[in-house]
Amino acid sequence: MGRPEYLAMKTDQPNYELLNSDINQLKIAAKKFANDAVKLGGLGFGSSFLQWLAAIAAIYLLILDRTNWKTNMLTSLLVPYIFLTLPSFLFGILRGEIGKWIAFIAVVLKLFFPKHFPDWLEMPGSLIILLVVAPNLIANHVRGGWFGIFICLIIGCYLLQEHIRAAGGFRNAFSKAHGVSNTIGICLLFVYPVWALVLKIL
């Protein structure tokens, strides 16, 4: 009787280990599924919202610069920033036929009617042309990648320190009525790249 019991225990042991291993693998798979679901659902929505917010802030600053925010800052950096943060839906539309027609009209106006081409259209025209002619490598891989995120952060840091310097200090940048809206707009440039960086690290 002792021998069969010994054999039974020996054959049951691997089955128990296999079952344990399967349960552990199911736990790992469930955790991965939960993390992916959160990223696609909650975090994905948050990323999309912050991307829209950052792009709108950059467009606002670009309009402000073209109208009444005349500074020596290199605000043309907002063009690549918008290119890198523009939401995929809008990016796809402007990169397609609609964008090509807008770029074509902008180039024709600039070439043949330079006197009728207003200065404030320079940056938007450059943005549309950049969207249309950018190689797929940049449009598909740099946007949303590590390199694109770091470029956005560098642009935000540069504009913030230049704005603080132009305002005459950190306190003036946040207290003067005219400077506060600019400061808020520049601070909003950080929301999407910082969030995207956190997601990349996670």
Protein Blocks (a to p, Z undefined) as FASTA:
>chain_A
ZZmmmmmmmmmmmmmmmmmmmmmmmmmmmmmmmmmmmmmmmmmmmmmmmmmmmmmmmmmm
mmmmmmmmccfbdfklmmmmmmmmocfklmmmmmmmmlmmmmmmmmmmmmmmmmlmcfkl
mmmmmmmmmmmmpcfklmmmmnopaklmmmmmmmmmmmmmmmmmmnopaklmmmpmklmm
mmmmmmmmmmmmmmmmmmmmZZ
